[in-house]
Amino acid sequence: MKTLYTFVVAGLLATTMSGCVIVAGDRDWDDNDSWESRQQSNREAISKLELNTSRAVIVDQLGAPSFSDAFVRAGKEYRVLFYRTQRTVSDGETTRDETTPLIFENDQLIGWGHESLANIR
């Protein structure tokens, strides 16, 4: 009797679990916005940036960055916002090598790109 009960419970669990769906993919972006279009949108916006634009204006245009850093050097405050602009590995996660850094000195845009960031650090 106990064996029959175990099989019945196992059978019920197996049939109810078969309706589960696992969704994998790029969860860094809203469902309404594919990662491809977001990357393209970020690249286009970055290509139109003007130096000395305030950080607040850029965040309004591009939204929240994927990553951000801040540091002080020689009495100047630097902030670096990293926006996703390309995909390197299809793993559903954004890494820094898939982003373009925007560099701000005292909240004004002074440059973008990994080479510009390396020159400041």
Summary of the structure (lengths in Angstrom):
residues: 121
radius of gyration: 22.8
end to end distance: 72.1
largest distance: 79.0
contacts: 273
relative contact order: 0.15
helix: 39%
strand: 24%
